[in-house]
Amino acid sequence: MNGFLTRVLTPSARFGLICLIGVALTPKQAVSQQKPVNVEDVFKNIQALKGISAADFMGTMGVMTAALGFDCADCHTGAGTDKVDWAFDTPRKRISRRMVTMVAAINKDNFGGRQVVTCWTCHRGRDRPLVTPTVDGIYAAPVIEMDDVFRAAPGQPSADQILDKYMQALGGMQKVSGVTSIVGTGVSIGFGSFGGGGTVQFYAKAPAQRTTIIEFASATARDSNVRSFNGTSGWVKTPLSVLGEYALTGGELDGAKLDAQLTFPGQIKQVLSNLRVGLPVTLNDRDVQVVQGETREGIIATLYFDMETGLLSRVIRYAKSPIGRVPTQIDYSDYREVGGVKMPFRWVFGWLDGKDSIELRDVRINVPIEAAKFGRQTPQK
């Protein structure tokens, strides 16, 4: 790919050429990623971000590219070609290391180590942060964005009331709790001009197993995209990325567990604690109630419920990284009844390095699923 194509790729394709701060795969580890390892065990020349898992490193790079509005070629020599040198130190990579150290020091010296200042705090999609207000901006309508973490807002329904309404909208707690497995097939809509045309297989088993497989039969040289979680361990296979296939660890593993648990919504009150309700917001021209809680592992989850139907419209979960929270967003729509329970037949799974849009065509519940469907998937091609 040439430099121009690198710039026009979607986040998913761009991150296949991931922006690594001074890294290069060692030959041995490029072939096999069978167990969780730290980023410095996988890549060369890691300096500012040692000690985090290789899986969480991907999310950390996503935070950085989103904050700066960059792609790989902006920092790495030859990115987008077959002659990329990830480990070579460019001036921007050296600056990035200093910025990581600076932000950590600001939080340590001024906020007791709490992550109050991040890359996004100042950059907001620009390589050079704005430093001067504009007069037009001062007198325009303010852009108000909800805080990642919020306190309970006064005058709102309780979390129990909102969640109980959700259960009723789905078909009632008894029917919802009676769903122990889900098998679905469908298609991948893709994002922009990438990722479409795939066939989808979806498997879920209570209380916390989930796998999504997207196969591209027409692309004979392309392997499948896979996300799987077996209740304790998880794997991701993204053939266009640097790692290709890797075991989930850290925040990515905890997030995969939450995704699997929320597939069976009767568990929400057991899975999330410290539930609180924020102010209502508008989502896709619909008024929604917002409920937030935390998992035992420390994942923050924000759930958006349609005020009219009571159904879940969106989940945003946040994992930690050294330079800011890593968001993953799942949007749900097209609810249909299956065995007396309403289920979303369409969802959009968006993360900092890609987006999958999936439409299910057929869904069955309470059918046997072999355990191998939730384990590490062998190469399809």
Secondary structure, 3 states (H helix, E strand, C coil): CCHHHHHHCCHHHHHHHCCCCCCCECHHHHHCCCCCCEHHHHECCCCCCCCCEHHHHHHHHHHHHHHHCCCHHHCCECCCCCCCECCCCCHHHHHHHHHHHHHHHHHHHHHCCCCCCCHHHHHCCCCCCCCCCCHHHHHCCCCCCCCCCCCCCCCCCCHHHHHHHHHHHHCCHHHHHCCCEEEEEEEECCECCECCCEEEEEEEECCCEEEEEEECCCCCCCCCEEEEECCCCEEEECCCCCCCEEECCHHHHHHHHHHHHHCCHHHHHHHCEEEEECCCEEECCEEEEEEEEECCCCCEEEEEEECCCCCEEEEEEEECCCCCCEEEEEEEEEEEEECCEEEEEEEEEEECCEEEEEEEEEEEECCCCCHHHHCCCCCCC
